[in-house]
Amino acid sequence: MEMPSADARILERRDRIISRLRMAAPGATLIHDPAETKAYECDALTAYSCAPLAVVLPASTEEVSALLSVCRSESVPVIPRGAGTSLAGGALPTADAVVLGVSRMNSILEIDTGNRFIRVQAGRTNLSVSDAVERDGFFYAPDPSSQLACAIAGNIAMNSGGAHCLKYGVTTNNLLGVRMVMMDGEIVDIGGAYADAGGLDLLGVICGSEGQLGIVTEATLRILPKPEGARPVLFGFESNAVAGACVGDIIRAGVLPVAIEFMDRPCIRACEDFVGAGYPDVEALLIVEVEGADAEIDMQLGLIKQIASRHHPVTVRESQSADESARIWAGRKSAFGAMGRIADYVCLDGTIPVAELPRVLNGIAGLSREFGLRVANVFHAGDGNLHPLIMFDANSKDELLRCEKMGAEILKLCVEAGGCLTGEHGVGVEKRELMPFQYSEADMEAQMWVKDVFDPHWLMNPAKVFPLEMSRTRRAA
């Protein structure tokens, strides 16, 4: 009797897996037509793509559990996916993997303003969380630029921040609890509607784990009372380095604005052309926002303007209305989209001590000249979370290669300055080979031990975070 070919065995296994997934969760959306799975072959890091074996979109924690149980029994890798806005390839599939997306899981489960929390399914978009509690005078603090589209699941995976993270912190500072499904289908609840649960800080391990430990299906989030008022002021400077030095002086003075955002000339012009925010024609721009009562705002902005005056700003413009404030922030929030109209780009997110801003910005300019690629800078200056956008032609293999090499050099520069490889985008596939530059082998071994506990067969979001050879060795073991 003739044995089936390798291709036939692969197809037979694929069909069996798809059949079992359909039976395990009949209510889930199952996508396996190659023409339809193409929409899931990459995330916002579009330089890399790979079509998955299949895509499943469950609507409940129980469906997630049933689907993961099938994948575990078949030894099928699983790629967790929120809204696909990852800029580090965090949701990049492998050809033998099932993408499990949580976009259909977007309900509000509970709102408790008395105890200041909201419980949501993890596919809920970031901005819609604040929208849900705005009538009650509350908001959810983390506000990444992709907040209109990005999911809470992805925010938790990458420990996302945003413009207002300077005052309110990033996701980990606003996350109270999660419901998570392990690779074997076990459902666990960690934390809850209170702060600082006893025992090991497993919530701190899960937030920022990049989908390596399990799939978060529900999240309990801290909500805060809306401030009485807020007002931004624009400062224009003659160079990036001068603007960076101004940021350092504001932080050193002990003032705590709600946000300090930086934009350089290429980004300023792109945003102005895109949304008409009314930005000045300068080399570098700072948006500094403070909040509170009118008297408190006046006092804080008076001190900030006094500090900025030492750096001889070309322009100082304080917002005079809610409409003007909205336009100022519309420009900043549209920065990535505005740049995308001009060129393909890779967005990095190395983080550095604020005092190192002038040196690192000068270093990025030097690397731009060395590699012959343009760079636009837009970032959360108050906590040193850089977002250099390296522009290149995605149709040119040479430019893509130079872009990758230049990005690695920028991230190394950040680590050498006392910073780290990522502030909020995560490691994903983008930075995995750079991990040894920041961490020793012993450091990475300790991190992999944690994954061994949660996912001993290394099926959850494979080929991410750790150098590829280390991941392959661990999975084979």
N, C-alpha and C positions, 0 to 999 in steps of 0.2 A: 504494500500500500504506500502510495507516494505521500511524503510528509508535506504539510503546508509550508509555503515559503515564509521568510521573515516578514515580508510586507503583509502577507495574509494574516499572520499571527498578530501583527500590530493592529490591523483593522478589526480583527475579531475582538481583541482586548478593548479597543476604543468603543466598539458597539456595545460590548457588555457593560462597560463603565457608564455610558450614556443611559442605557436601559435601567441600570440600578439607581442612578441618580433620579431618573424620572419616577420610578416607583417609590423611592424613599421620601420624596417631597413633591407630590402631585401638584400642589398649589404654587410651586416655584416656577419662575420663567426659566426655561432651559434653551440655550442657544448653542448650536453645534454646526450649523451651515457655515462653511469658510467665508462666504460673502458677508455674513452677519457678524462673525467673531472678529472680523477685521477692525471693527470699531473699538475693540478692546486690546489690540495688539501693542499699544503703547499708552503712556500717560503724557503729561505735559513736557517730559523730556523726550521730544519727538525724534531725536537723532538716533534712537535705538527702538527696534520693534521686533515682535515675534508673535505669531498667531498662536493662541492657546488651543488645547484639545477641545475645550468646551467652556461655556460661561453659564453660571447659575445665579439667579437673582431671587433669593428667598424673601419672604415677607414677615418672618417671625424667628425668634430665637430657636424655637423647636425645629423649624425647618433647617436652620443652620446646623443644629446638632445632628439631625438625620443625615444631611449631606456630608458633613465631615466624617461621620462614622463610616460611610461608604468609601470615601477617599482614603481613610486610614486603612481599611481592610484591603483595598486594592493597591496600597502604596502609591497613591497618586498625589503629587505635590499640589498645594493649594495656594493661590495668589489672592490675598485679601485686597479688595478695592472699594474705596469710598466713592468719590466723584471723579477720580482720574486726574486730579490737578497736581499730582506730585511732580516736582521739578528735579527730582534726583533719581527717577526711574524706580520709585518704591513699589509701583504696581505693574512693572514690566513682567509679562508672562514668560514662561518657558514652554517649549512645544509640547511637552508631556503633561502640562499642568491644567488644572481647572481654575478659572478665575471665579471667585465668589464675591459678588458685589452686593453692597448693602443699600443701594439707592432706593429700593422700594420700602425700606424700613425707615420711614420718615415721620412717624407720629409723635405727638407730645403725649406723654404718659401721666405726668403730674406736674402741677405748679403749686408751690407753697411759698408765698411771699413772706409769711410770718417767720419762717425758718430760712428764707432766702436761698431756695434752691429750685431747680427745674429738672425733671427727669424726662429724657427723650430717647427715642430710638436713634441709633448711631448714624443712620443715613440722613438725618436732618441736617439741612445746610446751616452753616455758622450764622449768617445774618438773620435767618428766620427764627433763631432762638431769641435774639434780642427783640425782634418784631413781636414775638408771642407775649412778652412781658412788658412791652413799652407802655401800654395803657395803664399798667399798675405802677408806673414810675421806676421801673428797673431796667437793667441791661446786662448782657453777658460780655465780659471785658475783652477777651482775646479777639482780635480783628485782623486776620491776615488779609492781604490785598485781594485774595481770591474768595473773600468771605461770601460773596453773592452765590458762588457755586460750590465751594469746598464743603465736605461733609465733616461732621463732628468725629466720625470714625478716623478719618485721615488726620484731623487735628490732633487726636490722641496718639495716633501712631507716630507722628513726627514731632510732637510737643510744639505745636505751632504757636506763633506769637502775633505780631502785628504792630501797627503804629503806636498803639496805646500800651504796649507791654512795658514801657519804661516805668510807669507808675503802678500798673495793675498786675504785672507779671504775665507769664505765658500760660499755656494750657495746664501744666502741672500745678500751678498756683490757683487754678480755678476749677479743678476737677475733684469731686468728692467721692465718687464711686463708679464702678462699672459692673455690668453683667457681661461675661466673656465665655465663649465656647472654646474648649480645648480641642486639639487635633483629634482626639479619640471620641469627641462628641459630648464630653462631660461639660455641664453648665456650672459655672462658678460665679458667686457674687463677692466682690471685693470692695471694701469701703462702704459708703452709704451716705445718707443725708446728714452727715455730721463731720466734723473735722478730726483728723488724727486718730484713726482707728488703732486699737491696740495690736501688739505683735509686730511681725515683720512688715516693712513698708512695701508690700507687694504692689500697691497702686503706683508708687514711685518707680517700680521696675517696669510696669506695663506701659505707663505713659512715656512715649519716646522709644518704644521697643520695635517700631517699624513693622508691625504685623508678624514678628518672629515668634511670638509666644501663644497667640490665640486670636480669635476674631471677636472684637468688642461689638456687642449688639445693642446695648443700652448704656446710657451715661447719665450720672447725676452731676449737675453742674452748679457751681456757685453763681448766684445772680446778685447784683449790687444796685443800691439806689442810684438813680440818675443824678448827676451833680446839678446844682442850681443853675449853673451857666458855664460856658466855655468860650474861649476866644483865641484864635491863632494870630501870630504876627510873622510876616515874611522878612527875612534878612537876605540881601544880595551881596555877594563878595567877589573880589577880583580873582580869586584862585581857590581851588579845592583845599589846599593846605591851610589857608587862612580860615576858611569855614570850619575845617576840622579842629583847628586850634581854639576857635570860639566855642565849639561844643565842649571841649575839655574844660574850659574855664567856667562854663555854666554849671557843669556837674561838680566841679571842685568847690564852687560857691555854696553848695548845699541846697540849691533850688531844685525842686522836683516837678518839672513840667509833666503834663500827661503824655506828651510826645515831643520828640525832636527828630524831624525827618530831613534828610539830605538829598539834593538832586544836583547833578552837574549839567553843564551847558547842553550836551546832546540830548539828555533826558528832558530838560526844561523845554527845549524847542519842540521835541516830539509831542509832549503833553499839551503844549500851548496850541499846536496845530490840530490836535485831536479833539480837545474839549473847550479851548478858549478860556482857560482858568484865570487869565490876566496876570501871568507871571512876568517878572521883569527880565530884560535882556542882560543877563549877567553870567559870569563863569560858574558860579556855585550859589545854591539857594538853600536856606534853612527855613523849615516851617516849625515854629515852636508854639505849642498850644498849652495853655494853663486853664484850670477850671476852678469853680467855686462861686461865692457871692461876688458881686461887682467890685466891692472894695478890695476883696482878696485878689481878684484878677488884676486890678489896677496896680496893686502893690507888687505882685509877682512879675508882671510884665515890665514895670518900671525898673526893677532890679535887673531883669534879663537884658533890657535895652541898654542899661548902663554898662553891663559886662560886655555886650556886643560892640559898644562904641569904641572900646579899646582896640578893636580889630578893624576899625574904619570901614564899616559896611557901605557899599555903594548905594544900597536901597534899604529903607526900613518902612514897612507898611503894615499897620495894625488893622485887622478886620473891623469894619464899622457896622456890619449887619449879619444876620443869619444867612442871607443869600450869598454874601461875599465869602463867608466861612465855608459854606457848602461847595462853592466853586473852587476854593483853594484845595479842599480835600478831594474833590472830584478829579482834579489834575493828578494828585499823588496816587490815588487809588487806581487810576487808569494808566499808570506808567508802563506796566508790562505790556498791556494791549497796544498802547501807543507805539512802543518800540517795535512790536511785532509787525507793524505796518511798514517799517523801514527795512528790516533785515531779519534773517534768522538769528537767534541768539541762544547762548547758554547762560543761565542765571545762577551764580554761585551764592553761597551764604556763609563764608567764613566769618568768625567773630573774634574781635580783638579788644584789648583794653582801650578805653576811650582816649587816653593820653597818647596812644600810638597812631591815631588817625592821620595826622599830617605825614608821618614817615611812610605809612602803608599806602596812602593814596598816591604819594609820589612814586612809590615802588610799582604800583599798578600802572601808572602812566609810563614808566620806563619799560615794563614788560609789553605794553601795547606797542611801543616803538620797536622793541626787539622782535616781536612775532609778526608785526605788520598787520595787526587786527585792531579795529576800533573798539573802544570800551565806553559804555555809559554807566554812570554810578547813580544808584538810587537806593537808599537804605535807612534803617532805623539807627540814627546816629547816637541817640542817647545811651544805648547799651552796646554800641560798637558792633552791631550786626550788619555786616557789609552785604550788598547785593550788586556786585559788578556784573554787568551784562556784556558778555563778549560776543560781538557781532561777526557773523561769518556767512558764507554761502553753503547751504546744506547740500547743494548739488556738486560741490567740489570736495573730493576726498582729501586733497591737500589742506584745504582750509579747515575741514573738520578735525584733521589730525593736529594741525597747529593750534586750533581752539582747545582741544583736549590737553595738549601739553602746556599751553599758557594757563589754563584753569588750574592745573596741578601746581604750577609755580606760584600762582596767587594764593592758593590754599596753604602751601608750604610757608609762604611769607607770613600768613596770618598766625600759623603755629609758632614760627620763630619769634614773632612779636609778643608771644605769651598768650595767644588765643587758641582757638580750636577750629576743627574742620567744618563744623556745621552749627548754626544757631537755631534753625527751625525747619529747614527743608529735609533734614535727614541725610544719611549716608547713601542708602539705596544701592544702585549699581555705580552711580557717578563717582563716589569717593571711596569705594571699598578697597581699592588697591593702595590708597593713601593712608589707610588705618595704621600701618606700622610706623608711619612718620610721626603720629601723635601718641600711639600706645606701644608699650613693650609687648613682647610675646606673652609674658606672664599676665599682663593686663587683659589681653584678648582671650587668653585661655580662661580666665575667671569669668569673662562675659559669656564665653561659649558653654561653660558649665551651667550657667543659668538657663540657657536655651536647652541644654540636655535634659534638665528637669521638666520643663514645660512641654518640650517637643523632642523626645529622645530619638526619633527617626529622621529628624530634620526635614520634614515634609512641608512645614509652614513657611511660605514666602522664601523659597530657596534662592541661592546665588545672590543674596543681598547682604549688605553691612560688612561681612568679613571677607578678606581676600579670597578670591575664587578657589585657589588651591586648598586653602584651609577648610573652606566649606565642603568641597568635594571629599576631602579626606575624612572629615567628621561624618558626613552622610554615609560614606562607604563603610565606616566602622559600625 
